[in-house]
Amino acid sequence: MSTCTQRIVVIGHGMVAARLLDQIGRDATEHTQLGITVLGAEPHRPYNRLLLGEVLAGRTDLGGLTLPDPTIHDGITLRVCRGVTAVRIDRTARLVYADDGSVHPYDRVVFATGAEPRIPVNTSQPQGVRALRDLDDCRELLAATAHLRHVTVVGGGLLGIELACALRTRGLEVALVHRGEHLMDRQLPADAATVVRDQLSQLGIHVHTGIEDTTAHHEQDRLSSVLLSDGTEHRTDLVVASAGVQPRTALAAEAGLPVRDGIVVGDDLCSPADPSMAAIGDCAETADGCPGLLAPGWEQADRLARSLLGQPDPPARQADPMIVKLKAVGLDVLTVGETSLPMPGARTVSLHDPQGGRSVQVTVDGGRVVAAVCVGAPKVAAELTLSYERATVIPVDPALLLVPAATTAAVPISDNPTTMPSAATVCRCNGVDKKMIIDAHLAGARDLAAIAARTRATTGCGGCREVVCGLLEWMDQANPPDRDVAQPKHDGNGTGNTPFVDSPEQAQEASR
Ligand SMILES: Cc1cc2nc3c(=O)[nH]c(=O)nc-3n(C[C@H](O)[C@H](O)[C@H](O)COP(=O)(O)OP(=O)(O)OC[C@H]3O[C@@H](n4cnc5c(N)ncnc54)[C@H](O)[C@@H]3O)c2cc1C
Protein backbone atom coordinates (compact mmCIF):
# COMPACT_ATOMS: atom_id res chain seq x y z
CA MET A 1 0.00 0.00 0.00
CA SER A 2 1.46 3.37 -0.97
CA THR A 3 1.73 6.21 1.54
CA CYS A 4 0.01 9.39 0.43
CA THR A 5 1.63 12.72 1.34
CA GLN A 6 -0.29 14.93 -1.01
CA ARG A 7 -1.57 18.45 -0.54
CA ILE A 8 -5.02 18.60 -2.02
CA VAL A 9 -6.94 21.81 -2.62
CA VAL A 10 -10.67 21.31 -3.09
CA ILE A 11 -12.38 24.29 -4.70
CA GLY A 12 -16.06 24.46 -3.75
CA HIS A 13 -17.75 23.00 -0.68
CA GLY A 14 -21.15 21.88 -1.92
CA MET A 15 -22.78 18.45 -1.69
CA VAL A 16 -20.27 16.69 -3.93
CA ALA A 17 -17.18 18.11 -2.21
CA ALA A 18 -18.73 17.14 1.14
CA ARG A 19 -19.18 13.59 -0.14
CA LEU A 20 -15.56 13.50 -1.36
CA LEU A 21 -14.26 14.50 2.09
CA ASP A 22 -16.49 11.99 3.84
CA GLN A 23 -15.53 9.19 1.48
CA ILE A 24 -11.82 9.96 1.89
CA GLY A 25 -12.32 9.67 5.67
CA ARG A 26 -14.15 6.36 5.29
CA ASP A 27 -11.64 4.83 2.84
CA ALA A 28 -8.46 6.12 4.53
CA THR A 29 -6.03 3.56 5.95
CA GLU A 30 -3.23 3.70 8.52
CA HIS A 31 -0.90 4.69 5.65
CA THR A 32 -2.93 7.74 4.64
CA GLN A 33 -1.22 11.11 4.97
CA LEU A 34 -3.17 13.90 3.35
CA GLY A 35 -3.31 17.66 3.83
CA ILE A 36 -6.64 18.85 2.48
CA THR A 37 -7.63 22.49 2.13
CA VAL A 38 -11.21 23.27 1.16
CA LEU A 39 -12.14 26.68 -0.22
CA GLY A 40 -15.88 27.27 -0.15
CA ALA A 41 -17.41 30.50 -1.44
CA GLU A 42 -20.53 30.06 0.66
CA PRO A 43 -20.17 30.97 4.34
CA HIS A 44 -22.28 28.01 5.47
CA ARG A 45 -21.51 24.43 6.39
CA PRO A 46 -22.40 22.15 3.48
CA TYR A 47 -26.14 21.59 3.28
CA ASN A 48 -28.67 19.62 1.30
CA ARG A 49 -29.44 21.79 -1.72
CA LEU A 50 -32.16 19.42 -2.92
CA LEU A 51 -34.38 20.36 0.00
CA LEU A 52 -34.34 24.15 -0.48
CA GLY A 53 -37.78 23.92 -2.13
CA GLU A 54 -39.03 22.00 0.92
CA VAL A 55 -37.91 24.91 3.13
CA LEU A 56 -39.78 27.31 0.89
CA ALA A 57 -42.87 25.11 1.11
CA GLY A 58 -42.58 25.19 4.92
CA ARG A 59 -42.09 21.43 5.21
CA THR A 60 -38.62 21.60 6.71
CA ASP A 61 -36.45 24.25 8.35
CA LEU A 62 -33.05 25.50 7.25
CA GLY A 63 -31.32 23.82 10.19
CA GLY A 64 -32.50 20.43 8.97
CA LEU A 65 -30.51 20.87 5.76
CA THR A 66 -27.03 20.77 7.29
CA LEU A 67 -25.08 17.72 6.16
CA PRO A 68 -23.26 15.53 8.71
CA ASP A 69 -19.59 16.35 9.34
CA PRO A 70 -17.17 14.19 7.37
CA THR A 71 -15.69 11.10 8.93
CA ILE A 72 -12.38 12.19 10.47
CA HIS A 73 -9.21 10.16 10.10
CA ASP A 74 -5.93 10.56 12.01
CA GLY A 75 -3.76 10.76 8.91
CA ILE A 76 -5.76 13.61 7.40
CA THR A 77 -5.33 17.28 8.17
CA LEU A 78 -8.43 19.07 7.06
CA ARG A 79 -8.58 22.84 6.76
CA VAL A 80 -11.93 24.29 5.73
CA CYS A 81 -12.08 27.95 4.65
CA ARG A 82 -15.73 29.10 4.49
CA GLY A 83 -16.72 32.25 2.64
CA VAL A 84 -13.47 32.09 0.64
CA THR A 85 -13.46 32.02 -3.17
CA ALA A 86 -10.61 30.67 -5.28
CA VAL A 87 -9.84 33.35 -7.85
CA ARG A 88 -6.74 32.17 -9.74
CA ILE A 89 -4.62 29.10 -10.28
CA ASP A 90 -0.95 29.25 -11.22
CA ARG A 91 -0.30 25.81 -12.66
CA THR A 92 3.42 26.43 -13.10
CA ALA A 93 4.01 27.39 -9.46
CA ARG A 94 1.22 25.00 -8.32
CA LEU A 95 -0.60 27.62 -6.27
CA VAL A 96 -4.28 28.46 -5.78
CA TYR A 97 -5.00 32.11 -4.95
CA ALA A 98 -8.11 33.05 -2.97
CA ASP A 99 -10.06 36.29 -2.60
CA ASP A 100 -9.03 36.71 1.08
CA GLY A 101 -5.38 37.02 0.00
CA SER A 102 -4.48 33.47 1.02
CA VAL A 103 -2.32 31.32 -1.28
CA HIS A 104 -2.52 27.53 -1.23
CA PRO A 105 0.21 25.25 -2.60
CA TYR A 106 -1.06 22.00 -4.07
CA ASP A 107 -0.14 18.63 -5.51
CA ARG A 108 -3.69 18.03 -6.66
CA VAL A 109 -6.63 20.36 -7.25
CA VAL A 110 -10.23 19.19 -7.23
CA PHE A 111 -12.78 21.45 -8.88
CA ALA A 112 -16.18 21.01 -7.23
CA THR A 113 -17.47 24.43 -8.20
CA GLY A 114 -20.97 23.29 -9.14
CA ALA A 115 -23.21 25.22 -11.44
CA GLU A 116 -25.11 28.47 -11.58
CA PRO A 117 -28.71 28.90 -12.61
CA ARG A 118 -29.72 30.01 -16.09
CA ILE A 119 -32.10 32.94 -15.99
CA PRO A 120 -33.82 33.09 -19.42
CA VAL A 121 -35.62 36.38 -18.80
CA ASN A 122 -35.15 39.54 -20.87
CA THR A 123 -34.61 42.29 -18.37
CA SER A 124 -32.82 45.61 -18.25
CA GLN A 125 -32.48 45.50 -14.45
CA PRO A 126 -31.75 42.71 -11.99
CA GLN A 127 -34.31 43.79 -9.34
CA GLY A 128 -36.96 41.17 -8.68
CA VAL A 129 -35.44 38.55 -11.02
CA ARG A 130 -33.65 35.64 -9.38
CA ALA A 131 -33.29 31.89 -8.98
CA LEU A 132 -33.31 29.35 -6.16
CA ARG A 133 -29.84 27.80 -6.09
CA ASP A 134 -28.39 28.36 -2.67
CA LEU A 135 -29.27 28.94 0.94
CA ASP A 136 -29.02 32.72 0.64
CA ASP A 137 -31.46 32.63 -2.31
CA CYS A 138 -33.79 30.60 -0.12
CA ARG A 139 -33.56 33.04 2.79
CA GLU A 140 -34.16 36.00 0.49
CA LEU A 141 -37.12 34.31 -1.18
CA LEU A 142 -38.58 33.48 2.23
CA ALA A 143 -38.23 37.13 3.26
CA ALA A 144 -39.61 38.41 -0.06
CA THR A 145 -42.63 36.14 -0.09
CA ALA A 146 -43.68 37.47 3.30
CA HIS A 147 -44.67 40.79 1.74
CA LEU A 148 -45.06 40.14 -2.02
CA ARG A 149 -48.23 38.98 -3.71
CA HIS A 150 -47.55 37.99 -7.35
CA VAL A 151 -44.76 35.70 -8.52
CA THR A 152 -43.83 34.20 -11.88
CA VAL A 153 -41.83 30.98 -12.05
CA VAL A 154 -39.96 30.50 -15.33
CA GLY A 155 -39.37 26.82 -16.15
CA GLY A 156 -41.98 24.07 -16.04
CA GLY A 157 -39.64 21.14 -15.40
CA LEU A 158 -39.67 19.15 -12.18
CA LEU A 159 -37.97 21.82 -10.05
CA GLY A 160 -40.03 24.68 -11.51
CA ILE A 161 -43.27 22.85 -10.68
CA GLU A 162 -42.05 22.09 -7.15
CA LEU A 163 -41.11 25.74 -6.74
CA ALA A 164 -44.47 26.99 -8.08
CA CYS A 165 -46.32 24.68 -5.65
CA ALA A 166 -44.10 25.77 -2.75
CA LEU A 167 -44.78 29.45 -3.46
CA ARG A 168 -48.50 28.78 -3.87
CA THR A 169 -48.47 27.06 -0.47
CA ARG A 170 -47.19 30.35 0.93
CA GLY A 171 -50.35 32.04 -0.36
CA LEU A 172 -48.90 33.80 -3.40
CA GLU A 173 -50.55 34.27 -6.80
CA VAL A 174 -48.34 32.11 -9.03
CA ALA A 175 -47.90 32.00 -12.80
CA LEU A 176 -45.78 29.15 -14.21
CA VAL A 177 -44.19 29.82 -17.60
CA HIS A 178 -42.64 27.05 -19.69
CA ARG A 179 -40.84 27.13 -23.00
CA GLY A 180 -41.72 23.53 -24.00
CA GLU A 181 -45.01 22.50 -25.54
CA HIS A 182 -46.02 20.77 -22.31
CA LEU A 183 -44.86 20.63 -18.69
CA MET A 184 -41.99 18.29 -17.69
CA ASP A 185 -41.43 17.53 -21.36
CA ARG A 186 -38.18 15.68 -20.55
CA GLN A 187 -40.06 13.07 -18.50
CA LEU A 188 -43.78 13.11 -19.32
CA PRO A 189 -45.79 12.32 -22.42
CA ALA A 190 -48.21 15.09 -23.46
CA ASP A 191 -51.40 13.48 -22.07
CA ALA A 192 -49.85 12.87 -18.63
CA ALA A 193 -48.61 16.48 -18.64
CA THR A 194 -52.17 17.66 -19.29
CA VAL A 195 -53.29 16.00 -16.06
CA VAL A 196 -50.44 17.71 -14.18
CA ARG A 197 -51.45 21.02 -15.71
CA ASP A 198 -55.10 20.51 -14.65
CA GLN A 199 -54.00 19.72 -11.12
CA LEU A 200 -51.81 22.83 -10.97
CA SER A 201 -54.78 24.89 -12.19
CA GLN A 202 -56.88 23.40 -9.41
CA LEU A 203 -54.22 24.53 -6.95
CA GLY A 204 -54.65 28.05 -8.40
CA ILE A 205 -51.43 28.15 -10.45
CA HIS A 206 -51.70 29.80 -13.90
CA VAL A 207 -49.77 27.70 -16.41
CA HIS A 208 -48.43 29.01 -19.76
CA THR A 209 -46.63 26.61 -22.09
CA GLY A 210 -44.91 27.15 -25.46
CA ILE A 211 -43.54 30.50 -24.27
CA GLU A 212 -40.37 31.40 -26.19
CA ASP A 213 -39.64 34.70 -24.44
CA THR A 214 -40.34 36.25 -21.08
CA THR A 215 -39.65 39.95 -20.66
CA ALA A 216 -39.57 41.68 -17.31
CA HIS A 217 -40.86 45.27 -16.97
CA HIS A 218 -39.85 47.58 -14.18
CA GLU A 219 -41.44 50.75 -12.90
CA GLN A 220 -39.08 53.01 -10.98
CA ASP A 221 -36.60 50.20 -10.26
CA ARG A 222 -39.35 47.84 -9.11
CA LEU A 223 -40.43 44.82 -11.09
CA SER A 224 -44.06 45.34 -12.07
CA SER A 225 -44.99 42.76 -14.75
CA VAL A 226 -43.81 40.15 -17.23
CA LEU A 227 -44.77 40.08 -20.88
CA LEU A 228 -44.91 36.60 -22.40
CA SER A 229 -44.28 35.86 -26.08
CA ASP A 230 -47.92 34.77 -26.52
CA GLY A 231 -48.91 38.36 -25.68
CA THR A 232 -50.07 37.68 -22.11
CA GLU A 233 -49.01 40.24 -19.53
CA HIS A 234 -48.86 39.21 -15.88
CA ARG A 235 -48.62 41.51 -12.95
CA THR A 236 -45.63 40.25 -10.95
CA ASP A 237 -43.49 41.34 -8.00
CA LEU A 238 -40.93 38.58 -8.39
CA VAL A 239 -39.64 36.29 -11.14
CA VAL A 240 -37.94 33.07 -10.03
CA ALA A 241 -36.11 31.15 -12.75
CA SER A 242 -35.89 27.37 -12.65
CA ALA A 243 -34.65 26.72 -16.13
CA GLY A 244 -31.55 24.61 -15.82
CA VAL A 245 -27.99 25.35 -14.81
CA GLN A 246 -24.66 26.26 -16.35
CA PRO A 247 -21.54 24.50 -14.98
CA ARG A 248 -19.14 26.94 -13.26
CA THR A 249 -16.02 26.68 -15.37
CA ALA A 250 -14.46 30.17 -15.51
CA LEU A 251 -11.64 29.42 -13.04
CA ALA A 252 -10.66 26.22 -14.87
CA ALA A 253 -10.84 27.94 -18.27
CA GLU A 254 -8.62 30.79 -17.02
CA ALA A 255 -6.15 28.18 -15.78
CA GLY A 256 -5.93 26.88 -19.34
CA LEU A 257 -7.91 23.65 -18.89
CA PRO A 258 -10.18 22.39 -21.67
CA VAL A 259 -13.77 23.43 -21.09
CA ARG A 260 -16.86 22.74 -23.17
CA ASP A 261 -20.20 22.88 -21.29
CA GLY A 262 -18.31 21.76 -18.20
CA ILE A 263 -14.68 21.16 -17.23
CA VAL A 264 -13.64 18.32 -19.52
CA VAL A 265 -12.43 15.22 -17.66
CA GLY A 266 -11.57 11.67 -18.67
CA ASP A 267 -12.67 8.41 -17.08
CA ASP A 268 -10.19 9.11 -14.26
CA LEU A 269 -12.00 12.43 -13.60
CA CYS A 270 -8.79 14.34 -14.39
CA SER A 271 -8.30 17.02 -17.02
CA PRO A 272 -6.68 15.62 -20.18
CA ALA A 273 -4.42 18.69 -20.11
CA ASP A 274 -3.18 18.24 -16.55
CA PRO A 275 -3.54 15.06 -14.46
CA SER A 276 -3.10 17.04 -11.25
CA MET A 277 -6.45 18.76 -11.90
CA ALA A 278 -9.66 16.81 -11.30
CA ALA A 279 -13.29 17.91 -11.52
CA ILE A 280 -16.40 16.31 -10.02
CA GLY A 281 -20.08 17.13 -9.69
CA ASP A 282 -22.09 19.70 -11.60
CA CYS A 283 -18.98 21.49 -12.93
CA ALA A 284 -17.48 18.39 -14.58
CA GLU A 285 -18.10 17.17 -18.12
CA THR A 286 -17.51 13.44 -18.50
CA ALA A 287 -18.25 11.24 -21.50
CA ASP A 288 -21.87 11.28 -20.20
CA GLY A 289 -21.99 15.08 -20.42
CA CYS A 290 -23.11 17.29 -17.54
CA PRO A 291 -26.24 15.73 -16.04
CA GLY A 292 -26.58 18.36 -13.26
CA LEU A 293 -27.80 15.71 -10.83
CA LEU A 294 -26.54 14.59 -7.46
CA ALA A 295 -26.20 10.82 -7.97
CA PRO A 296 -23.52 11.03 -10.72
CA GLY A 297 -21.64 13.65 -8.64
CA TRP A 298 -21.60 11.39 -5.59
CA GLU A 299 -20.45 8.45 -7.68
CA GLN A 300 -17.59 10.60 -9.03
CA ALA A 301 -16.70 11.75 -5.50
CA ASP A 302 -16.46 8.14 -4.30
CA ARG A 303 -14.22 7.18 -7.23
CA LEU A 304 -11.98 10.22 -6.88
CA ALA A 305 -11.61 9.57 -3.13
CA ARG A 306 -10.10 6.17 -3.86
CA SER A 307 -7.88 7.58 -6.55
CA LEU A 308 -6.58 10.37 -4.25
CA LEU A 309 -5.84 7.71 -1.63
CA GLY A 310 -3.87 5.72 -4.20
CA GLN A 311 -6.35 2.84 -4.05
CA PRO A 312 -7.44 0.83 -7.07
CA ASP A 313 -10.64 1.78 -8.84
CA PRO A 314 -13.61 -0.14 -7.44
CA PRO A 315 -15.50 -2.28 -9.95
CA ALA A 316 -17.81 -0.14 -12.08
CA ARG A 317 -21.01 0.50 -10.15
CA GLN A 318 -24.27 -0.38 -11.82
CA ALA A 319 -26.21 2.73 -12.75
CA ASP A 320 -28.79 3.61 -10.10
CA PRO A 321 -32.38 3.03 -11.14
CA MET A 322 -33.76 6.22 -12.67
CA ILE A 323 -36.63 7.29 -10.48
CA VAL A 324 -37.91 10.85 -10.57
CA LYS A 325 -40.48 11.93 -7.99
CA LEU A 326 -42.04 15.32 -7.73
CA LYS A 327 -42.05 16.75 -4.19
CA ALA A 328 -45.23 18.81 -3.89
CA VAL A 329 -48.33 18.54 -1.73
CA GLY A 330 -51.44 17.58 -3.73
CA LEU A 331 -49.50 16.42 -6.77
CA ASP A 332 -48.36 12.82 -7.28
CA VAL A 333 -45.96 12.50 -10.19
CA LEU A 334 -43.43 9.72 -10.53
CA THR A 335 -41.46 8.42 -13.48
CA VAL A 336 -39.19 5.40 -13.54
CA GLY A 337 -36.72 4.46 -16.23
CA GLU A 338 -36.10 6.37 -19.45
CA THR A 339 -39.52 7.75 -20.37
CA SER A 340 -38.61 10.23 -23.07
CA LEU A 341 -36.88 7.95 -25.59
CA PRO A 342 -38.63 5.39 -27.82
CA MET A 343 -37.71 1.81 -26.89
CA PRO A 344 -37.74 -0.40 -29.97
CA GLY A 345 -39.37 -3.76 -29.31
CA ALA A 346 -40.89 -2.68 -25.99
CA ARG A 347 -44.65 -2.57 -25.40
CA THR A 348 -46.31 0.50 -23.88
CA VAL A 349 -49.79 0.45 -22.35
CA SER A 350 -51.46 3.52 -20.90
CA LEU A 351 -54.54 4.59 -19.02
CA HIS A 352 -55.44 8.23 -19.39
CA ASP A 353 -58.25 9.47 -17.16
CA PRO A 354 -58.19 13.28 -17.02
CA GLN A 355 -61.56 13.51 -15.23
CA GLY A 356 -60.23 11.17 -12.55
CA GLY A 357 -57.01 13.20 -12.35
CA ARG A 358 -54.79 10.29 -13.28
CA SER A 359 -52.64 9.15 -16.17
CA VAL A 360 -50.60 5.96 -15.96
CA GLN A 361 -48.30 4.43 -18.53
CA VAL A 362 -46.10 1.38 -18.32
CA THR A 363 -43.49 0.11 -20.78
CA VAL A 364 -42.54 -3.55 -20.58
CA ASP A 365 -39.85 -5.54 -22.29
CA GLY A 366 -38.80 -9.15 -21.79
CA GLY A 367 -41.50 -9.66 -19.14
CA ARG A 368 -40.22 -6.79 -16.95
CA VAL A 369 -41.17 -3.16 -16.32
CA VAL A 370 -38.57 -0.96 -18.03
CA ALA A 371 -40.28 2.43 -17.70
CA ALA A 372 -43.40 3.96 -16.20
CA VAL A 373 -45.17 7.27 -15.77
CA CYS A 374 -47.68 7.73 -12.94
CA VAL A 375 -49.66 10.91 -12.37
CA GLY A 376 -52.30 10.98 -9.64
CA ALA A 377 -51.89 7.28 -8.88
CA PRO A 378 -49.62 6.84 -5.82
CA LYS A 379 -50.47 3.17 -5.15
CA VAL A 380 -49.81 2.16 -8.74
CA ALA A 381 -46.61 4.23 -8.62
CA ALA A 382 -45.42 2.34 -5.50
CA GLU A 383 -46.14 -1.03 -7.10
CA LEU A 384 -44.51 -0.15 -10.42
CA THR A 385 -41.43 1.23 -8.67
CA LEU A 386 -41.03 -2.00 -6.73
CA SER A 387 -41.53 -4.06 -9.86
CA TYR A 388 -38.97 -1.93 -11.76
CA GLU A 389 -36.36 -2.00 -8.98
CA ARG A 390 -36.67 -5.70 -8.28
CA ALA A 391 -37.25 -6.69 -11.93
CA THR A 392 -40.19 -8.85 -10.88
CA VAL A 393 -42.07 -10.90 -13.44
CA ILE A 394 -45.22 -9.08 -14.56
CA PRO A 395 -48.70 -10.31 -15.56
CA VAL A 396 -49.16 -11.49 -19.14
CA ASP A 397 -51.51 -8.53 -19.71
CA PRO A 398 -49.51 -5.41 -18.69
CA ALA A 399 -52.77 -3.44 -18.47
CA LEU A 400 -53.31 -5.14 -15.09
CA LEU A 401 -50.38 -3.09 -13.80
CA LEU A 402 -52.23 0.17 -14.36
CA VAL A 403 -54.85 -0.15 -11.63
CA PRO A 404 -54.05 -0.77 -7.97
CA ALA A 405 -54.18 -4.43 -6.97
CA ALA A 406 -57.34 -5.15 -4.95
CA THR A 407 -55.20 -6.59 -2.17
CA THR A 408 -52.88 -3.60 -1.86
CA ALA A 409 -52.81 -2.39 1.74
CA ALA A 410 -53.30 1.33 2.38
CA VAL A 411 -49.66 1.54 3.53
CA PRO A 412 -47.26 -0.07 1.08
CA ILE A 413 -45.62 -3.09 2.69
CA SER A 414 -42.25 -1.46 2.15
CA ASP A 415 -43.24 1.48 4.42
CA ASN A 416 -44.34 -0.64 7.36
CA PRO A 417 -41.40 -1.25 9.74
CA THR A 418 -42.67 -4.63 10.89
CA THR A 419 -43.44 -6.17 7.51
CA MET A 420 -40.62 -4.48 5.59
CA PRO A 421 -38.01 -7.08 4.58
CA SER A 422 -34.50 -6.56 6.02
CA ALA A 423 -33.04 -6.04 2.58
CA ALA A 424 -35.70 -3.48 1.54
CA THR A 425 -34.11 -0.29 0.27
CA VAL A 426 -34.93 2.61 2.55
CA CYS A 427 -32.71 5.36 1.12
CA ARG A 428 -32.40 4.89 -2.61
CA CYS A 429 -29.97 7.82 -3.00
CA ASN A 430 -27.40 6.15 -0.73
CA GLY A 431 -28.26 2.45 -1.09
CA VAL A 432 -29.24 2.09 2.57
CA ASP A 433 -31.50 -0.82 3.50
CA LYS A 434 -33.56 -1.57 6.61
CA LYS A 435 -30.85 -3.77 8.12
CA MET A 436 -28.28 -0.98 7.91
CA ILE A 437 -30.65 1.36 9.81
CA ILE A 438 -31.26 -1.28 12.46
CA ASP A 439 -27.52 -1.93 12.83
CA ALA A 440 -26.84 1.81 13.15
CA HIS A 441 -29.57 2.11 15.80
CA LEU A 442 -28.15 -0.82 17.76
CA ALA A 443 -24.74 0.84 17.57
CA GLY A 444 -26.15 3.96 19.24
CA ALA A 445 -27.52 6.12 16.44
CA ARG A 446 -30.78 7.21 18.07
CA ASP A 447 -31.92 10.20 16.03
CA LEU A 448 -32.12 11.23 12.40
CA ALA A 449 -28.86 13.17 12.50
CA ALA A 450 -26.99 10.21 13.93
CA ILE A 451 -28.49 7.82 11.39
CA ALA A 452 -27.53 10.26 8.63
CA ALA A 453 -23.96 10.54 9.93
CA ARG A 454 -23.54 6.80 10.14
CA THR A 455 -25.41 5.52 7.09
CA ARG A 456 -25.95 8.66 4.97
CA ALA A 457 -29.69 7.85 4.77
CA THR A 458 -31.85 11.01 4.31
CA THR A 459 -28.93 13.11 2.99
CA GLY A 460 -30.04 12.85 -0.67
CA CYS A 461 -33.53 13.71 -1.90
CA GLY A 462 -34.91 13.37 1.62
CA GLY A 463 -37.78 11.17 0.40
CA CYS A 464 -36.94 8.42 2.91
CA ARG A 465 -37.16 10.65 5.98
CA GLU A 466 -40.58 9.44 7.09
CA VAL A 467 -39.63 5.78 6.67
CA VAL A 468 -36.41 6.30 8.68
CA CYS A 469 -38.39 8.08 11.43
CA GLY A 470 -40.85 5.16 11.45
CA LEU A 471 -37.98 2.68 11.78
CA LEU A 472 -36.41 4.71 14.60
CA GLU A 473 -39.69 4.80 16.53
CA TRP A 474 -40.15 1.10 15.99
CA MET A 475 -36.61 0.35 17.15
CA ASP A 476 -36.95 2.68 20.16
CA GLN A 477 -40.04 0.75 21.25
CA ALA A 478 -38.21 -2.56 20.92
CA ASN A 479 -35.01 -1.25 22.49
CA PRO A 480 -35.68 1.90 24.59
CA PRO A 481 -32.69 4.24 25.03
CA ASP A 482 -32.65 3.77 28.85
CA ARG A 483 -31.98 0.07 28.33
CA ASP A 484 -28.74 0.85 26.53
CA VAL A 485 -25.67 -0.48 28.27
CA ALA A 486 -23.57 2.44 27.09
CA GLN A 487 -24.73 5.38 25.01
CA PRO A 488 -21.87 6.52 22.82
CA LYS A 489 -20.80 10.00 23.78
CA HIS A 490 -21.46 12.85 21.37
CA ASP A 491 -18.94 12.60 18.56
CA GLY A 492 -19.65 15.83 16.73
CA ASN A 493 -21.38 13.95 13.99
CA GLY A 494 -24.85 14.61 15.24
CA THR A 495 -25.29 11.73 17.65
CA GLY A 496 -26.54 14.04 20.38
CA ASN A 497 -29.95 15.66 20.66
CA THR A 498 -29.96 18.76 18.51
CA PRO A 499 -32.33 21.47 19.75
CA PHE A 500 -34.58 23.26 17.26
CA VAL A 501 -32.50 25.49 15.03
CA ASP A 502 -33.36 27.58 12.04
CA SER A 503 -30.05 27.82 10.30
CA PRO A 504 -27.07 25.61 9.56
CA GLU A 505 -24.93 27.90 11.69
CA GLN A 506 -27.19 27.38 14.68
CA ALA A 507 -27.18 23.68 14.01
CA GLN A 508 -23.38 23.82 14.10
CA GLU A 509 -23.43 25.67 17.42
CA ALA A 510 -25.97 23.24 18.77
CA SER A 511 -23.90 20.22 17.83
CA ARG A 512 -20.75 21.50 19.54
C1 LIG B 1 -33.68 23.55 -5.43
C2 LIG B 1 -32.87 22.43 -6.02
C3 LIG B 1 -33.40 21.14 -6.07
C4 LIG B 1 -32.66 20.09 -6.61
N1 LIG B 1 -33.21 18.85 -6.64
C5 LIG B 1 -32.50 17.81 -7.14
C6 LIG B 1 -33.03 16.49 -7.14
O1 LIG B 1 -34.18 16.26 -6.72
N2 LIG B 1 -32.24 15.47 -7.61
C7 LIG B 1 -30.95 15.71 -8.06
O2 LIG B 1 -30.26 14.77 -8.46
N3 LIG B 1 -30.43 16.95 -8.09
C8 LIG B 1 -31.17 18.01 -7.64
N4 LIG B 1 -30.62 19.27 -7.64
C9 LIG B 1 -29.26 19.45 -8.18
C10 LIG B 1 -28.22 19.13 -7.11
O3 LIG B 1 -28.42 19.97 -6.03
C11 LIG B 1 -26.82 19.31 -7.70
O4 LIG B 1 -26.62 18.33 -8.69
C12 LIG B 1 -25.73 19.16 -6.62
O5 LIG B 1 -25.94 20.06 -5.57
C13 LIG B 1 -24.35 19.38 -7.25
O6 LIG B 1 -23.38 19.46 -6.24
P1 LIG B 1 -21.96 20.16 -6.49
O7 LIG B 1 -21.24 20.04 -5.21
O8 LIG B 1 -21.38 19.66 -7.74
O9 LIG B 1 -22.30 21.70 -6.77
P2 LIG B 1 -22.97 22.78 -5.84
O10 LIG B 1 -23.92 22.13 -4.90
O11 LIG B 1 -23.47 23.85 -6.74
O12 LIG B 1 -21.76 23.34 -4.97
C14 LIG B 1 -20.70 24.06 -5.52
C15 LIG B 1 -20.13 24.96 -4.45
O13 LIG B 1 -18.91 25.52 -4.94
C16 LIG B 1 -18.84 26.87 -4.56
N5 LIG B 1 -17.90 27.55 -5.46
C17 LIG B 1 -18.07 27.82 -6.77
N6 LIG B 1 -16.96 28.44 -7.27
C18 LIG B 1 -16.09 28.54 -6.24
C19 LIG B 1 -14.79 29.10 -6.12
N7 LIG B 1 -14.15 29.65 -7.15
N8 LIG B 1 -14.18 29.06 -4.91
C20 LIG B 1 -14.82 28.51 -3.84
N9 LIG B 1 -16.05 27.97 -3.91
C21 LIG B 1 -16.68 27.99 -5.09
C22 LIG B 1 -20.28 27.34 -4.69
O14 LIG B 1 -20.50 28.54 -3.95
C23 LIG B 1 -21.03 26.14 -4.12
O15 LIG B 1 -21.16 26.25 -2.73
C24 LIG B 1 -31.35 20.34 -7.11
C25 LIG B 1 -30.81 21.65 -7.07
C26 LIG B 1 -31.56 22.67 -6.53
C27 LIG B 1 -30.98 24.06 -6.47
The ligand as a Gaussian input file, in Angstrom:
#p B3LYP/6-31G(d) Opt

LIG

0 1
 C      -33.679000      23.552000      -5.428000
 C      -32.872000      22.432000      -6.022000
 C      -33.404000      21.144000      -6.067000
 C      -32.656000      20.088000      -6.613000
 N      -33.215000      18.852000      -6.642000
 C      -32.498000      17.814000      -7.140000
 C      -33.030000      16.495000      -7.136000
 O      -34.181000      16.260000      -6.720000
 N      -32.236000      15.470000      -7.610000
 C      -30.950000      15.708000      -8.063000
 O      -30.261000      14.766000      -8.457000
 N      -30.428000      16.952000      -8.089000
 C      -31.170000      18.013000      -7.638000
 N      -30.625000      19.270000      -7.640000
 C      -29.258000      19.451000      -8.178000
 C      -28.217000      19.126000      -7.107000
 O      -28.420000      19.969000      -6.025000
 C      -26.821000      19.308000      -7.700000
 O      -26.617000      18.331000      -8.694000
 C      -25.731000      19.157000      -6.619000
 O      -25.937000      20.061000      -5.570000
 C      -24.351000      19.385000      -7.254000
 O      -23.385000      19.462000      -6.238000
 P      -21.964000      20.164000      -6.488000
 O      -21.236000      20.037000      -5.206000
 O      -21.378000      19.657000      -7.741000
 O      -22.303000      21.697000      -6.770000
 P      -22.969000      22.778000      -5.836000
 O      -23.916000      22.133000      -4.897000
 O      -23.466000      23.854000      -6.743000
 O      -21.763000      23.342000      -4.968000
 C      -20.701000      24.058000      -5.515000
 C      -20.129000      24.963000      -4.455000
 O      -18.908000      25.515000      -4.936000
 C      -18.841000      26.870000      -4.561000
 N      -17.905000      27.549000      -5.464000
 C      -18.067000      27.819000      -6.774000
 N      -16.961000      28.436000      -7.274000
 C      -16.094000      28.544000      -6.244000
 C      -14.787000      29.097000      -6.121000
 N      -14.148000      29.647000      -7.154000
 N      -14.184000      29.062000      -4.908000
 C      -14.816000      28.506000      -3.837000
 N      -16.054000      27.972000      -3.907000
 C      -16.681000      27.991000      -5.089000
 C      -20.276000      27.336000      -4.694000
 O      -20.497000      28.538000      -3.952000
 C      -21.028000      26.139000      -4.124000
 O      -21.161000      26.250000      -2.727000
 C      -31.352000      20.343000      -7.114000
 C      -30.812000      21.646000      -7.069000
 C      -31.562000      22.674000      -6.528000
 C      -30.978000      24.062000      -6.475000

